[in-house]
Amino acid sequence: MRRSILFMPGNNPGMLLNADILGADGIILDLEDAVSPKEKDAARILVRNAIRYLGYKKSEVIVRINSLDTEFWTKDLDEIIPYKPDFIMVPKISTAADILVADEYITKLEEKLGFEKNTVKLMPLVETALGVENAYAIASATERVRAMLLGGEDLTADLRCKRTKEGNEIFYSRSRIVVACRAAGIDCYDTPFTDVNDAEGLIKDAEFAKSLGFTGKSSISPRHVADINAVFSPTQADIDYAIEVMAIIKEAKEKGLGVVALRGKMIDAPIVNRAVQVLEAAKAMGVKIDE
């Protein structure tokens, strides 16, 4: 279960050392925006060694490489892929052709290393207007793409509008990303809430993202992780209702009933599917569910 993904600067040894004890389901070891050009080589080695020696058993490992229009991205992959991160995040993806460039390079590295194909997954970072419009093509470009992240800061710069806490300016983009990802059968992650001191605003923003259908939310601050996890976790009431749904469906099948209701509401396929999703999420969190 990946509710929260936390950005960690790839050039900070102290933060890398503690990256997977901060409660995030995934950690994004950043070689791009967090690292100045003169520090790229050192950060790349630092991140490589962190994955190699620290293990990161408590969180999935995502490495944000440098964009494909730089001289750094192939060097990033050459260093990182041998240590099998869970995901490579490629920034500034605007077309399916962009992500296929990264896919082709990773495929060659996996073949050279003797890895099974698609061992390392891709998480495109969509942060341009063109990327939003091409979201489904990007999401379905290759089986290696298993998740997508929306980058609100660069996107609003490209849209030539002001980034606000309310987020009205990216409402269309958020919806477009969710629909594209769900259509392609992959996970989708919301942009970070950038005010690290506004817990109430973060919770409101995360709840809105969840209401749109996002799988989870990214964060630039460890202080946001617990609240994001709470918002994107099923509540006990959700779990109890899902258990009731599955129980009454089982009973209906045993009695040969074609139509069944719970609390005055017809239980149809979408409700059953949501119940299954809630119970799967609860199990991923370690909640014991009686079969």
PEGIVEN-V115998 format. One record per pair of residues at least 24 apart in sequence whose ideal C-beta (glycine too) atoms are under 10 Angstrom apart, sorted by the first residue. I is the first residue (numbers start at 1). J is the second residue. D is the distance in whole Angstrom. If there is no record, write none. Layout:
# PEGIVEN-V115998
I;J;D, I;J;D
This chain:
# PEGIVEN-V115998
1;25;6, 1;215;9, 1;216;9, 1;229;9, 1;232;9, 1;233;8, 1;280;8, 1;281;6, 1;282;9, 1;283;9, 1;284;3, 1;285;6, 1;286;10, 2;26;5, 2;59;9, 2;60;6, 2;62;9, 2;86;9, 2;87;10, 2;147;8, 2;187;7, 2;189;8, 2;215;7, 2;216;6, 2;232;9, 2;284;9, 3;189;9, 3;206;9, 3;210;9, 3;214;10, 3;215;8, 3;216;4, 3;217;8, 3;225;9, 3;228;6, 3;229;5, 3;230;9, 3;231;8, 3;232;4, 3;233;6, 3;281;9, 3;284;9, 3;285;9, 4;59;9, 4;189;9, 4;206;9, 4;216;6, 4;217;6, 4;218;8, 4;219;6, 4;222;10, 4;224;8, 4;225;5, 4;226;9, 4;227;9, 4;228;4, 4;229;5, 4;230;10, 4;231;9, 4;232;7, 5;59;9, 5;60;8, 5;62;6, 5;87;9, 5;89;9, 5;123;9, 5;147;9, 5;149;8, 5;189;6, 5;190;10, 5;192;9, 5;215;10, 5;216;7, 5;217;8, 5;218;5, 5;219;7, 5;225;9, 5;228;9, 6;59;8, 6;62;9, 6;192;9, 6;218;7, 6;219;5, 6;220;8, 6;221;8, 6;222;6, 6;224;8, 6;225;6, 6;228;9, 7;32;10, 7;33;9, 7;34;7, 7;62;9, 7;64;8, 7;89;10, 7;192;7, 7;218;7, 7;219;7, 7;220;5, 7;221;9, 7;222;10, 8;34;8, 8;47;9, 8;50;9, 8;59;10, 8;62;10, 8;64;10, 8;220;9, 8;222;9, 9;33;9, 9;34;4, 9;35;7, 9;39;10, 9;43;8, 9;46;10, 9;47;10, 9;220;10, 10;34;6, 10;35;6, 10;39;9, 10;40;9, 10;42;9, 10;43;4, 10;44;7, 10;45;10, 10;46;6, 10;47;4, 10;48;10, 10;50;8, 10;63;8, 10;64;8, 10;65;10, 10;76;9, 11;35;5, 11;36;8, 11;39;5, 11;40;9, 11;42;7, 11;43;4, 11;44;9, 11;46;7, 11;47;9, 12;43;9, 12;46;8, 13;46;6, 13;49;9, 13;50;8, 15;50;10, 15;222;9, 16;43;10, 16;46;7, 16;47;7, 16;49;9, 16;50;4, 16;51;9, 16;54;7, 16;56;9, 17;50;8, 17;54;7, 18;54;10, 18;222;9, 19;50;7, 19;54;8, 19;56;7, 19;58;9, 19;59;7, 19;61;9, 19;222;9, 20;50;10, 20;54;8, 20;55;8, 20;56;4, 20;57;7, 20;58;4, 20;59;4, 20;60;9, 20;61;8, 21;56;10, 21;58;7, 21;59;9, 21;222;10, 22;58;9, 22;59;8, 22;219;10, 22;221;10, 22;222;4, 22;223;9, 22;225;6, 22;226;9, 23;58;8, 23;59;9, 23;222;8, 23;225;5, 23;226;6, 23;228;9, 23;229;7, 24;58;9, 24;59;6, 24;60;9, 24;216;10, 24;218;9, 24;219;7, 24;222;8, 24;224;9, 24;225;5, 24;226;10, 24;228;8, 24;229;8, 25;58;9, 25;59;6, 25;60;7, 25;216;7, 25;225;9, 25;228;9, 25;229;7, 25;232;9, 25;284;9, 25;285;10, 26;56;10, 26;59;6, 26;60;4, 26;61;8, 26;62;5, 26;86;7, 26;87;8, 26;89;10, 26;123;9, 26;147;9, 26;189;9, 26;216;8, 26;218;9, 27;56;7, 27;58;9, 27;59;5, 27;60;7, 27;61;6, 27;62;7, 27;63;9, 27;85;10, 27;86;10, 28;59;10, 28;60;10, 28;61;9, 28;62;5, 28;63;7, 28;64;5, 28;87;9, 28;89;6, 28;123;9, 28;125;9, 28;149;9, 28;189;10, 28;218;7, 28;219;9, 28;220;10, 29;56;9, 29;61;7, 29;62;7, 29;63;5, 29;64;7, 29;65;10, 29;80;9, 29;85;8, 29;89;9, 30;62;9, 30;63;8, 30;64;5, 30;65;9, 30;66;10, 30;89;9, 30;91;10, 30;220;10, 31;63;7, 31;64;6, 31;65;6, 31;66;6, 31;72;7, 31;73;9, 31;75;10, 31;76;5, 31;79;9, 31;80;8, 31;89;10, 31;91;10, 32;63;10, 32;64;5, 32;65;7, 32;66;5, 32;67;7, 32;70;9, 32;72;8, 32;73;9, 32;76;9, 32;89;9, 32;90;10, 32;91;5, 32;92;9, 32;125;9, 33;64;8, 33;66;9, 33;67;10, 33;91;8, 33;151;10, 33;153;9, 33;154;9, 33;220;10, 34;64;8, 34;220;9, 35;64;10, 35;66;8, 35;72;9, 37;66;9, 37;70;9, 37;71;10, 37;72;8, 40;66;7, 40;70;9, 40;71;9, 40;72;5, 40;75;8, 40;76;8, 41;72;9, 41;75;8, 41;79;9, 43;72;10, 43;76;9, 44;72;8, 44;75;6, 44;76;6, 44;77;10, 44;78;9, 44;79;5, 44;80;8, 45;79;7, 47;76;9, 47;79;8, 47;80;7, 47;83;9, 47;85;9, 48;76;9, 48;78;10, 48;79;5, 48;80;6, 48;81;10, 48;82;8, 48;83;6, 48;85;10, 49;79;10, 49;83;9, 50;83;9, 51;79;10, 51;80;7, 51;82;9, 51;83;4, 51;84;8, 51;85;6, 52;80;10, 52;82;9, 52;83;5, 52;84;10, 53;83;10, 56;85;9, 56;86;9, 59;86;9, 60;85;8, 60;86;4, 60;87;7, 60;121;10, 61;85;4, 61;86;5, 61;87;7, 61;88;10, 61;120;10, 62;86;6, 62;87;4, 62;88;7, 62;89;5, 62;121;9, 62;123;6, 62;147;9, 62;149;9, 62;189;10, 62;218;10, 63;87;7, 63;88;6, 63;89;7, 63;90;10, 63;120;9, 63;123;10, 64;88;8, 64;89;4, 64;90;8, 64;91;6, 64;123;9, 64;125;7, 64;149;9, 65;89;7, 65;90;6, 65;91;8, 65;102;8, 65;125;10, 66;90;9, 66;91;7, 66;92;10, 67;91;5, 67;92;4, 67;93;9, 67;98;9, 67;125;9, 67;127;10, 68;92;7, 68;93;8, 68;94;10, 68;98;6, 68;99;9, 68;101;6, 68;102;7, 68;105;9, 69;98;9, 73;101;9, 73;102;8, 73;105;8, 74;102;10, 74;105;6, 74;109;10, 77;102;8, 77;105;6, 77;106;6, 77;108;10, 77;109;6, 77;120;9, 78;105;9, 78;109;7, 80;106;10, 80;109;9, 80;120;9, 81;105;9, 81;106;6, 81;108;10, 81;109;5, 81;110;7, 81;112;9, 81;113;7, 81;115;8, 81;119;9, 81;120;6, 82;109;8, 82;110;10, 82;112;9, 82;113;6, 82;115;9, 83;120;10, 84;110;10, 84;113;9, 84;115;7, 84;119;6, 84;120;6, 85;119;10, 85;120;6, 85;121;9, 86;119;10, 86;120;7, 86;121;6, 86;123;9, 86;146;9, 86;147;10, 87;120;7, 87;121;5, 87;122;7, 87;123;5, 87;144;10, 87;145;10, 87;146;7, 87;147;7, 87;149;10, 88;120;6, 88;121;7, 88;122;6, 88;123;7, 88;124;10, 88;144;9, 89;121;10, 89;122;8, 89;123;5, 89;124;8, 89;125;5, 89;147;9, 89;148;10, 89;149;7, 89;151;10, 89;189;10, 89;218;10, 90;122;7, 90;123;8, 90;124;6, 90;125;6, 90;138;10, 90;145;10, 91;124;8, 91;125;4, 91;126;9, 91;127;7, 91;149;9, 91;151;7, 91;154;8, 92;124;9, 92;125;7, 92;126;9, 92;127;6, 92;128;7, 92;131;8, 92;151;8, 92;154;7, 92;158;10, 93;122;9, 93;123;10, 93;124;4, 93;125;6, 93;126;6, 93;127;8, 93;128;8, 93;130;10, 93;131;6, 93;134;9, 93;135;10, 93;138;6, 93;141;9, 93;145;10, 93;148;9, 93;149;10, 93;151;10, 94;124;9, 94;126;8, 94;127;9, 94;128;5, 94;129;8, 94;130;4, 94;131;4, 94;132;9, 94;133;9, 94;134;6, 94;138;8, 94;158;9, 95;128;10, 95;130;7, 95;131;8, 95;133;10, 95;134;5, 95;137;7, 95;138;7, 95;141;9, 96;124;9, 96;134;7, 96;136;9, 96;137;4, 96;138;5, 96;139;9, 96;140;8, 96;141;4, 96;142;8, 96;145;9, 97;134;9, 97;137;9, 97;138;9, 97;141;8, 98;124;8, 98;130;10, 98;131;8, 98;134;9, 98;138;8, 98;141;9, 99;123;10, 99;124;5, 99;126;10, 99;131;10, 99;134;10, 99;137;9, 99;138;6, 99;139;9, 99;141;5, 99;142;7, 99;144;8, 99;145;6, 99;148;10, 100;138;10, 100;141;6, 100;142;6, 100;144;10, 100;145;10, 102;141;10, 102;142;9, 102;144;9, 102;145;10, 103;141;7, 103;142;5, 103;143;9, 103;144;5, 103;145;8, 104;142;9, 106;142;10, 106;144;7, 107;142;9, 107;144;8, 110;144;10, 117;143;9, 117;144;8, 118;142;8, 118;143;6, 118;144;5, 118;145;10, 118;146;9, 119;144;9, 120;144;8, 121;145;7, 121;146;4, 121;147;7, 121;186;9, 122;146;7, 122;147;8, 122;148;9, 122;186;10, 123;147;4, 123;148;6, 123;149;6, 123;186;9, 123;187;8, 123;188;10, 123;189;8, 124;148;5, 124;149;7, 124;186;10, 125;149;5, 125;150;8, 125;151;5, 125;154;9, 125;189;9, 125;191;10, 125;218;9, 126;150;6, 126;151;7, 126;154;10, 126;155;8, 126;173;8, 126;176;9, 126;177;6, 126;180;9, 126;181;10, 126;188;10, 126;191;10, 127;151;3, 127;152;8, 127;153;7, 127;154;4, 127;155;5, 127;156;9, 127;157;9, 127;158;7, 127;173;9, 127;191;8, 128;154;7, 128;155;7, 128;157;9, 128;158;5, 128;159;9, 128;173;10, 129;155;7, 129;156;10, 129;158;5, 129;159;6, 129;160;9, 129;173;8, 130;158;8, 131;155;8, 131;158;9, 131;173;9, 131;176;10, 131;177;9, 132;158;9, 132;159;9, 132;170;9, 132;172;8, 132;173;5, 132;174;9, 132;175;10, 132;176;5, 132;177;7, 132;180;9, 133;173;9, 133;176;8, 133;180;10, 134;176;10, 134;180;9, 135;173;9, 135;176;5, 135;177;5, 135;178;9, 135;179;8, 135;180;4, 135;181;7, 135;183;9, 135;184;9, 135;188;9, 136;176;9, 136;177;10, 136;179;8, 136;180;4, 136;181;8, 136;182;10, 136;183;6, 136;184;6, 137;180;8, 137;184;9, 138;177;10, 138;180;8, 138;181;10, 138;184;9, 139;177;8, 139;179;10, 139;180;5, 139;181;5, 139;182;9, 139;183;7, 139;184;4, 139;185;8, 139;186;6, 139;187;10, 139;188;8, 140;180;8, 140;181;10, 140;183;8, 140;184;4, 140;185;8, 140;186;8, 141;184;9, 143;186;10, 145;181;9, 145;184;8, 145;186;6, 146;181;10, 146;184;10, 146;185;9, 146;186;5, 146;187;7, 147;181;8, 147;186;6, 147;187;4, 147;188;7, 147;189;6, 147;215;7, 147;216;9, 148;177;6, 148;178;9, 148;180;7, 148;181;5, 148;184;8, 148;186;6, 148;187;7, 148;188;5, 148;189;7, 148;215;10, 149;177;9, 149;187;9, 149;188;8, 149;189;4, 149;190;8, 149;191;8, 149;192;9, 149;214;10, 149;216;10, 149;217;10, 149;218;6, 150;174;6, 150;176;9, 150;177;5, 150;178;9, 150;181;10, 150;188;8, 150;189;7, 150;190;6, 150;191;5, 150;192;10, 150;209;9, 150;214;8, 150;217;10, 150;218;9, 151;191;6, 151;192;9, 151;218;9, 152;190;8, 152;191;3, 152;192;8, 152;193;9, 152;194;8, 152;218;10, 153;191;7, 153;192;8, 153;194;7, 153;220;10, 154;191;10, 155;191;8, 156;191;10, 163;191;9, 163;194;8, 165;193;8, 165;194;9, 165;195;7, 165;198;7, 165;201;5, 165;202;9, 165;204;9, 165;205;7, 166;201;9, 166;204;9, 166;205;9, 166;208;9, 167;191;8, 167;193;9, 167;204;10, 167;205;7, 167;208;7, 167;209;9, 171;208;9, 171;212;9, 174;208;9, 174;209;7, 174;212;6, 174;213;9, 174;214;8, 175;212;6, 175;213;8, 177;212;9, 177;213;9, 177;214;8, 178;209;9, 178;212;5, 178;213;4, 178;214;6, 178;215;9, 179;212;9, 179;213;8, 181;213;8, 181;214;9, 181;215;8, 182;213;6, 182;215;10, 186;215;9, 187;214;9, 187;215;4, 187;216;8, 188;212;9, 188;213;7, 188;214;5, 188;215;5, 188;216;9, 189;214;6, 189;215;6, 189;216;5, 189;217;6, 189;218;5, 190;214;5, 190;215;9, 190;216;7, 190;217;4, 190;218;7, 190;219;10, 190;228;9, 190;232;10, 191;217;8, 191;218;7, 191;219;10, 191;220;10, 192;217;7, 192;218;5, 192;219;5, 192;220;5, 192;221;8, 192;224;8, 192;228;10, 193;217;8, 193;218;9, 193;219;7, 193;220;8, 193;221;9, 193;224;7, 193;227;9, 193;228;9, 194;219;10, 194;220;7, 194;221;9, 194;224;10, 195;221;9, 195;224;10, 196;220;7, 196;221;4, 196;222;9, 196;223;6, 196;224;7, 197;221;9, 197;223;8, 198;224;10, 199;223;8, 199;224;8, 199;226;10, 199;227;6, 200;227;9, 202;227;6, 202;228;7, 202;231;9, 203;227;5, 203;228;9, 203;230;8, 203;231;6, 204;231;10, 205;231;9, 206;230;9, 206;231;4, 206;232;7, 207;231;6, 207;232;9, 229;285;9, 232;281;8, 233;281;7, 233;282;8, 233;284;10, 233;285;6, 233;287;9, 234;277;9, 234;278;5, 234;279;8, 234;280;10, 234;281;5, 234;282;5, 234;284;10, 234;285;8, 234;287;8, 235;278;9, 235;282;10, 236;282;9, 236;287;9, 238;274;9, 238;275;9, 238;277;10, 238;278;5, 238;279;9, 238;281;9, 238;282;8, 239;275;10, 239;278;6, 239;279;7, 239;281;9, 239;282;5, 239;283;10, 239;285;10, 239;287;7, 239;289;7, 240;278;10, 241;271;9, 241;274;9, 241;275;7, 241;278;8, 242;271;9, 242;272;9, 242;274;8, 242;275;4, 242;276;8, 242;277;8, 242;278;4, 242;279;5, 242;280;10, 242;281;9, 242;282;8, 242;289;9, 243;275;8, 243;278;9, 243;279;7, 243;282;9, 243;289;7, 243;290;8, 244;275;8, 245;271;6, 245;272;6, 245;273;10, 245;274;8, 245;275;4, 245;276;9, 245;278;9, 245;279;9, 246;272;8, 246;275;6, 246;276;8, 246;278;10, 246;279;7, 246;289;9, 246;291;9, 247;275;10, 247;290;10, 248;272;10, 249;275;8
